[in-house]
Amino acid sequence: MEQTYQYAWIIPFLPLSVPILIGVGLLLFPSATKSLRRMWAFQSILVLSIVMIFSVNLSIQQINSSAIYQYVWSWIINNDFSLEFGYLIDPLTSIMSILITTVGILVLIYSDNYMFHDRGYLRFFASMSFFSTSMLGLVTSSNLIQIYIFWELVGMCSYLLIGFWFTRPVAANACQKAFVTNRVGDFGLLLGILGFYWITGSFDFRDLFQIFNHLIYNNEVNFFFVTLCAILLFSGAISKSAQFPLHVWLPDAMEGPTPISALIHAATMVAAGIFLVVRLLPLFKIIPHIMSLISLIGIITIFFGATLALAQKDIKRSLAYSTMSQLGYMMLALGMGSSRSALFHLITHAYSKALLFLGSGSVIHSMQPILGYSPNKSQNMVFMGGLTKHVPITKSAFLLGTLSLSGIPPLACFWSKDEIINASWLYSPIFAIIAWSTAGLTAFYMFRIYLLTFEGHLNAHFQNFSGKKNTSFYSIFLWGKGGSKVKNKNFHLLTLLTMKKNKSASLFSKKIDRIDENARNINQPILTICDFGNKKTFSYPNESDNTILFPILILVLFTLFVGFIGIPFNDVDLDILSKWLTPSLNLLHQNSNSLPDWSEFAKDAVFSLSLAYLGISVAFFFYKPSYSSLKNFDLMNSFIKTNLKLFFSDKIKTGIYEWSYNRGYIDAFYATYLTGGMRRVSEFTHFFDRQVIDGITNGVGFLNFFVGEATKSIGGGRISSYLFLYSSYVSIFLLIFYLLFRR
């Protein structure tokens, strides 16, 4: 067993081989590397599978032996300063490693088909592997400095992947927004790390906790300074896990490819903040007011995430706000001191949210040949609906993910979210009411997404956002050369046909016909693949390929069964998750037997389930299929204005919708007062520098020039005149000095 732990360094560093080999291959053998590009996808999946198997093996050993292993070696030694580099293997590390690798493998398999036709295929897989390396290095780190190094690498990879399609201005702006927003929290994290090193003299977790406990017990620290350092540490988690008020980057991060969205929301970027708080919980628990701050930030994030998701039209952006809200539940659990509940919800939410994002990607993949490649249309639920008969597997999987996130038993998220809500009643009734009511909002907006996307009929009229009808659109070029569905090497053309009176138009012609009829009324196939006389026809929208559906179906199994790892099967034995976490729970000074019995759990679950079913019922009332043919696609606004007259005035109804649709005006506030304020300060500083600082310098120069020009004519060349003027000046100066300082 000891020998197995010694080779645990392969967990973070084995996936690093893929980007290194891709980079060397592109540098030395670019043509061969590009022609064999699918080999690199296979290698990425293979090395991550090896890491997953190794992580599972370590987890089994930890469950059997309850061992924590740490291996370090000196990195920098200078007089009294020593910085070590190593890895820490404990249940928290193994849980995160398994989560990262399992989700990562499925996303990589999915990406092979989803990104196959993209020119940046190799760059995508190199960045994905480096992303996995960075996150695995983060969760295996043995000290704060090492965590910070991998923390920044995770941020860099997210920047590269969110802006993967960097030629699109919106994607470039989104990755810059994510980068800048995270720098705010990361700078605070760095200051907090340095502050605690100044207090304790150590970066290592065990030494840090022991020394700090001793200092607190003997009252040898300044509590104000300690609290400030703890807040700075927590600010890093606020930015990475998209907690209020640094959540603004997360919805815009949806401009990246859908596999990236799934990985960020399930197992990497946003999970990093939760992991950091769990790792540092022994530190936070003994500092006054920090735990209250964590729970307060969590409950605010829960509410904001749920309410801002109510009126979004973009399917991925709606799921992003859902992630924000669920991360708030995890942070609330951590603020209450329950790392077990937070990790439980992190696990269940990761698999359910990965399922939902990959399902949304399958829908987008199916709708793009009809709607085009602009995310404004292909990701807009306004242009979807009635997809049930076209994508039945994706629809069923998405429904299961929706039910799980809505908290419907026996799916995964029900067990973890109910555990947090039940615990919140003992912590704060106000927080509990907010968390409980938000569970109903979650069910509402999740079924809103599902109903708008899959239910109804393909008979609605397209409209643009100004309300004007747009009943025609141009046929588009699909993928270009090398389609995945065509194995014949002679294949060279994918043609979209416009179906009007059974006549088609080729893309070879200069004139491109329009589809005058509504595209969603088309029952005939609209895509024809020409292969030198062999005519193959596909209907769109249609179900995705097997390589896209396979990861989705595996995630369905996780969504169905992963919640059972946290269920106590009787009153004596603990659940599997608590047994797994026993060493970490002891490290966190938690009581692992503090689980409710079945009767109490069932009684508490009735309230959350009733509210969840109420949210689902309201969603069906507003978005049931009969409403899918409404001319006004601004559905939430329309329904609020027409159906809630008994409850709210028109001004309040419109205000609620506009507040939700415009993201609570938080982005506008930042743009006006932060970005705009910084711009105004910069403009004033520029003006002051050019006109005042440079003006004084230039003014002195000009003054000397004019004085010199004026006085040079006075000189007549007579020494007696110069002596007379000099004597006069000295006499006047001495007289003034005498008059001013005489007694």
N, C-alpha and C positions, 0 to 999 in steps of 0.2 A: 504493500500500500504506500509506503514511504517513497518507493521508487516511482510510483505513478504520479504522486504529487510533484516530484522533481521535474517532470516533463510537462507541467501545466503551463509553461511559457508558450507552448504551441497554440494555446487558445487565442491570444491576441495576434500573434505574429505569423501564423500559417496563412491566413487570408491575404497578408501583405505580399505574398509571392506573386499573386495574380497581377496587380498593377505594375509591379517591378518588371515582370516578364513581358507584359504588353508594351510598356514603355521601351524596353530594350529591343523588342521585336520591331516596333515601329521605327526605331532609330536605325537599326542595322538591316532589317529585311522588311521594309514597309509593304511591298507587294504581297509577299507570302503571308505576312501577318494579317493583312486585310482580307485576303482570299480564304483564309482558314479561320475567319472570325468566330464562327460558332464553336470552335474548339475552346475558345477562351470562356465562353458561357459554361461549357461543360466543366472546365477546370474550376471556375468560380463555385459552381454547385458542389463539385467533388470536395474541395478543400473545406468548405463550410460544413459539409456533411461529416467530414472527419472530426472537425471541431465539435460538432453536435454530439457525436458518439462519445468523444472523450469527456465532454461536459456531463453527459448522462452517467457515464461510469463514475466520475467523481461524485456526483450527487448520490448515487447508490451507496458508495462507500461512506459518505457523510451521514446518510440516514442510519446505516448500520453501526457506525462508530462514534457519531457526534463529534467529529474532529474539525479543528480549524488549523489550517496550515499556512505559514507565511515564510517566504524565502526572499531574502534581500541580499544585495551586494553593494559595496561602496561605489558611488558614482563620482562625487566631488569631495575631496578632503583638503581642508585649508585651516590650519591652526585648530581653533575650537569648533569650527563649522564642519559638519559632515552631512552630506546629502546622499541618501540611499535610493536605489532603484530595485524594484522587485515586484512580487505579486502576492496577493492575499486570496486564499481559497477558503471560503466559508459558505454556508447555505445561501446567503444573499447573492454571492458571486455566482454560484452554480445555477440558481433560479434565473438570474438575468442572462447568463450565458445560454441556457437552454431556450429561453424566450427569444433572444436575438437570433440565434442560429436557426431555430425552426421557422420563425417568420421570414428570416432572410432567405432561406433555401426556397421556400414557396414563392416568394416575390421574385427571385432570380429565375425560377422556372417560368413563371408568368411573363417576365420581362423578355425572355427569349423570343416569344411570339409577338408580344406587344410592341417591342422596339426593333423588330427584325428589319423593317424597311427604313429605319432611320440611319442617316449618314454617320451619326455619332454613336453607333452601336458599340464599338470598342471603348470609346471614351466613357460611355455609360457604365459598362461592366467594370472598367478600371476604377471609376469613382465609387461604384457600389461596394466593391471589395474593400476599398480603402475606408469607406464609411463603416463597414462591419469591423474592420481592424481597429478603428478609432474607438468605437463603442465597446468592443470587447476589452481593449486596453483600459478603458475608463472603469469598467466594473471589476477588473482584476487588480486595480492599483492599490498599493499598500500605504500610500501617504498622500498628503494634500497637494504637493507640488506635482507629483506624477498624475494625479487626477486632473490638475489644471492643464497640463500639457495635452492630454487626450481630450479634455473638455474643449480646448481650442481647435483641435483637429476635427472633432465632431462638428463644430460650428463652420469650419472651413469646407468640409465635405457637403454640409447642407447648403452652403452658399453656391458651390459648384453644381449641385444637383437641382436645386430650386431654379437656378438660372441656366439649366441645361440647354434650353432653346434660347440662347442669349441674343439671337438676332431679332426676337420679338421684344419690343420695348417694354411690354407689361411684365414679361419674365425677368428681364434685366432689372427693372425697378423693384420687382418682388424680392429677388435675391439680395439686392442692396438694402432693402428695408429690413429683411431678416438679419442681415449681417450687422447693421448699425444698431438695431434694437437689442440684439444679443450682446453687443459690445458694452452697452450700458450695464447690464447685469454682470457680465464677465469682469469688468473693471472693479465693480463692487466685490465680486468673489475674490479677486487677487488681493485687494486691500484687506479683506477679512482674513485670508490665509496668512498674510504678513503680520496682521495684528495678533493672531493667536500664536504665531511663532515667537513674536516679541514677548508674549505673556508666558508661554510654556517652554520655549526653546526647542521645540520638536515639531516635525511635520508628520511623524508616524502616528497612526490612529490610536494604537494602544497606549503609547507613551503620552500622547496628547490628552486622552481621556483620563488617565491616572493622575497625571500632574495637575490637570485642571480641577479634578475632583478634590485633590488635596488642597489646592489654593482656595477653592470655594469653601471647603470645610473649615479652614483656618482663617477665613475672612482676610485673605492677603491680596485681593485684587480690587481694582476700581470697577464697581458694577456698571457704572455708566459707560466706561470704555469697553467692557466686555459685552454689554448689550449692543453697542454700536457695531462691534466686530461681528457679532452673531447676525445682526440684520444685514450687514454687508455680505456675509456668507450666503444667507438666504436669498439675497437679490439675484445671485447666479441661478438658483433654482426657479425664481420667478420668471426670468427671461427665457430659460430653456424650456420650461414646462408651460409656457404661455399663460401665466397667471396674470390677473389684473394687477397693475395697469400696463404690463409689458406684453400683452397678448396680441397686439395689433399685427405682428408679422405672420401669425399662423394662417389666417384665411387667405392672405395673398400668396402664401407658399404653395397654394394649389395650382399656380401657373406652371409648376414643374410636371413632368410625366406622372401618370397615375401610380405606377409602381413606387415611385419616390414618395408620393403622398402616403401610400400604405405603410412604407417602412418608417417614415418619420412619425406617423401617428400611432404606430403600434409598438415598435420595439427599439427605437434609437433616440432621436433628438428629444422628444417630449418626455420619454421615460428617463432620460439622464437626470432631469431635475428632481424627480421623485426618488430616484436612487440616491442622489446626493443627500437629500434630507433624511432618508432612512439611515444612511451610513453615519451621518452626523447627529442622529437623534440623541445618543447619550450625552452629547455636548449641549444640545438645545434644551433638554429636559430640566437641567439644573440652573438655567438662566431665567430669571424672572421675566415674565411678559412675552418671551419669544414664542412659546407654545400658543399663547392666545393670539399673537400676530399671525402665526401660520394658519390657525383655524379660521381667523377672520378673513385673510386673503382667500382661503379655500372657499368659504361660503359666498363671498362676493363673486368669485369666478364661476361658481356653480350657477348663480342667478343670471349673471351677465351672459354666459355662454348659452344657456337655454333660451333666454329671451331674444338674443340676437339671431338665433337660428330660425325664428318663427316665420320670417318673411323673405328669406333668401331664395333666389331663383336658381343659382348655380348648385348642382347636386354635390359637388366636392366641397364647396364653401359651406354648405349646410352641415355636411359631415364634419368639417373642420371645427365649427362652433360646437358641435356635439362633443368632439374630443376635448375642447376647452372646458366644457361643463363637467365631463367625467373626470378630468384631471383635478378639477376643483374638489370632487368627492374624495379623491385620494389625498389631497392636501388637507382637507378637513379631518380625515382619519388620522393623519400624522400629527396634526395639531392637537387631537384628543389623546395622543400618545399610543395609538394602535398601529404599529408598523405592520402587523400581520394583516389587518383588514385592508390597509393601503396596498400591500403587495398582492393580496388576493384579488382586489379589484384591478390592479395593474395587469395581472395575468389574464383574467377573464375578458377585460376590455380590449386587450391587445389582439386577441384572436378574433373577437367579434368585429372590431373596427377594421382589422386587416381584411376580413371577409367582406365588409361593406364597401371598402375602397376598391378592392379588386372586382367586386360586383359592379360598382359604378363604372370602373374602367371597361368592363365587358360591354356595358350598355353604351358608353361613349364610342367604343370601338365599332359597335354595330350601327350606331346612328351617323357616324361621320360620312359614309358614302352618300347619305341622303342630305344631311344638313351642312356638310362642308367641314373644314378643319379648324374653323374659328371656335375657340372655347366659348365665345358669346352665344353660340348656337348649340354646338355638340355637347356642351355640359349644362345647358339650360333646360330645366324641367318643364318650362313653358312649351317647348317644342317636342316634348315626349308624351307618353301616355299610350295606352293600348298595346303595350309591348308583351303582354302575357303570352299570347299565342306564338309570338315570334322568338322570344328568348325564355322558354319555360324553365330551363335549368338555372339560369342566372336569376330569374324571378323568384324561384323557390328558395335558393340560397340567400338572396337578399332579404326575403321575408323572414327567414330564420334569424339572420343578423339583426333585423329590425326588432323582432320579438325579444331577442336577448337584451339589446340595449334598452328596450322599454321596460325590462324587469319582469318578464313573464316566465314563470317556472315551467319546466325544470331547466331552462337554458342558463348559460354560464353567468351572465351579469346579474341575474336575479339574486343569487346567493351572496355575492360580494357586496352589491349595492344595498341590499336590505340589511346586511350586517352593519354597514356604516350608518345607515339611517336609524336603525334601532339603538346603536351606541350613542348617537347624537342626542337622543331624548334625555339621557342621563347627564350629558355634558352641558347642554344649553337648550331649553325649550324653544327659544327664538330661532336658533340655528336649525333645530330639528324641523320646525314648521317650514322654514325656507327649503331645506333639503327634501322634505316630504312633498311639498307642492311642486318643486322642480322635477320630481320624478314623474308627475303627471304631465308637465310640459314636455319632458323628454319623449314620453309615449306619443304626445300629440305631434311634435315636429318630425319624429321618425316616421310615423305613419303618413304624415303629409308628404314626405319624400317618396315613400313607397307608392302611395296612391297616385301622385302626379306622374310618376315615372312609368308605372306598369299597368295601372287600371284604366278603365274607360275605353274609348274607341279612337281609331286614327281618323277622326273626322273634324278636327278643330282647324280653324283658319289661322294661318301664320300671321303674326303681327310683330311689328318692331316695337321698341320700347316707347315710341312716341304715340302709339295707339293707332297708327295708320296701317292699313292692310298691305301685306306684301305677299301676293298670291302666286308669285312666280320666282324661280331662282334658276341660275345657270347650272347646267351639268358640270361636273368637276372631274379632274384627273385623279384617280384613286391613289395608287401606290407608286407607279413608275415601274421600273424593271425589277425583276426578281421577286415576284409575289410568292408568298409562302404556300399558297394553295396550288400552285402550278409547279410540277416537278419536271416538266419537259424543258430541256435547255433551249429549245427553239422559241419558247414563249417570249414575246417581246411587247405585248400590249394588253393593257386592261382598259376596257372602254365602258364608260357609263352611258346608258342609252336613255333617251327621253321617250317615255311611253305616252304617245298621244295618237289615238286611232290606230294602234298597233304598228306605228311607224317609228323607226329609230334614226338617229343622226350620228354619224361618226365624228370622232374628234379630229379626223384628218381634214375635215372640211373647215373652211375659214369661218363659216357661219355656225354659231352654236345655238341650237334651238332652246327655247325655254319650256319649262313645264307649266303650262297655263293652269292646269287643274291642281288642286291641293295635293301635295306630295303624300300626305298621310291618308288620302283616299285611294292611293294606288294599290291594287291587289295583285297586279302582274309583277313579275320580276323586273327590276330596273338595272341590273348589272349583268353584262354578258362578257365572258372571257373568250377571246378569239385565239385559237391555237392552230393556225394554218389549216383551216377547214374543219377542225374539230371544235364544235361549238358547245361550250359549257355554260350553264345558266345558274345563277344564284339569286335568291330573293333577299332583299334588304328591307328592313332590318332583319338579320338572322342570328342564330346562336353562334357564339364564338367557337374557335377551334379547341381541340382537346387539351392542348398545352396551356390554354387559358383557363379552361374549366377544371382541370385536374387540381391545381392549387386551391381553387374555390371550394371544391368538394372536400378536400382534406381539412380546410378551415371550418367547414360545416361540422365535421366530426369533432373538432376541438370545441366549437361553440356548443355542441350538444353535451359533451362529457367533461370538459375541463373544470367545470364548476364543482364537480363531485369531490375534487381533492380537498376542498375546504369545508366539507360537511361532516359534523360529528355523528358517527353512525350509532353510538350509544352514549350513555351518560358517563362511562368510565374511560373508554379509550378516546384518545384525541383524534382529530382528523389528520389526514395525511400531511397537509400543509404545515400544521403545527409541529408534527414529528420532524418534518424536514427542517423546519426553522428553529428547532430547539436550541442549538448553540448560539444562533444569532439572537434569539429571544432572551437567553440568559445574559448575553452581552449587553442587550438593551434594557436589562433589569425589568423585564415584563413577566407577568404571570401567564404562562401558556395555558392554564386551565380555566381562563376567564371566558369560556364560551357558554352561550345560553343553551338551555335544554330545548327539546323539540316543541314542547307545549308553548313555552314562552315565545320561541321563534315563530311558530305558526300564528299565534295571536297577534304578534306585531306585524307579520307579513300581510294580514288581512287589510290593514289600513293602506299600505303602499300599493297592494294589488288593486284595491278599489279605485284608488286615484289613477293608477296606470290604465285601467279599463275605461275610466271616465275620459282620460285623454284620448284614447283610441276611438271611443264613441264620438267625441267632438270632431276628431279628424275625419271620420267617416261622414259625419253630418255636413262638414264643409266641403270635403273633397271626394265625395262618393262619385262613381263613374258617370252618373247622369249629369254632373256638372262639367264634364270634360269638354263639352262642345260650346261652352260659353264664349262669346266673342271677345270679351275682355279677359286677357290672360293674366292680368294683375290680380290673381285670385284672392290673395289674402285681403288686399285693399277692398276689393269688390264685396267679399263676404262680410267683412267687418262693417262696411258702410250699410249693407242691406239687411243683414240678419241679426245684428245685435242692438237694434234700436231700443229694446227694452232695458238694456243694461248701461249703455254709455251714450253720451252725446256725440254728434258727428265730429266735433272738434277733438274730443278725447280719442275717438276711434281712429281718426286720421293720424293724430299725433302718435299713437301707439304703433301704428303700421310704419309711419315714416321713421320713427326712432329705431325700430328693429331693422328695417331695410337699410337704413343709413348707418348701421353698426353703432348705434347709440351716440353718434356724432363724436366719438372718441378720436377717430382718425382725423376728422375735421378740426377738432380742438388741437391736436398735436400739430397739424399743418399750419394752423393760424397762429397759435401762441408759442409753440416751441420752434418749429422750423421757420415760421415767419418772424418770430422774435429774434432768433439767432441771425437770420438774414438782415434784419434791421440793425442789430448791433454790429454786424460785420460791415454794413454800409456806413454806419456812423464812424466806426473805427477807421475805415478806409478814408472817409472824408477828413477826419481829424489828423490822420497821418499825412495826407497829401497837402491839406490846406493850412494846418496849424504847425505841425512839426517841421515839415519841409518848408512851409512858408516862413517860419522864423529863421531857419538856416539860410534860405535864399534871400530873405530880407536883410540879414546881416551882411551878406556878400554884396548885395546891391548898394546898401548904405555905405560900405567901405569904398565901393567903386566911385560913388558920387562925391563923397567927402574928399577922396584923393584927387578927383578931377577938379573939385572946387578949390582945394588948397594948393595945388601945384602952381597956380598962377601967382600966389602970394610970394613965393620965393623969388628974391631978386639977386641972390648971389652974394649979399653983403653979410659978413659974420657979425658985425656990430648990430645989425637989425635982428638977427636970430637970437643974440644974447639978450637984447632988450625984451623981446617977446617972451623968452624963457623966464627971465627975472620977473616979468609982470605976472605970468601964470603962477609962479611959485609964491609970490607975494600975496596974490589973491587967495590962493589955497590956504596959506598960513593964517591969513586974516579970518577966513571963514572957520577954520579949525579953532582959532582962539575964541571967536564969538560963541561958538557952539559948546565948547567944553570948559569955559572959564567958570570958576566958582562964584 
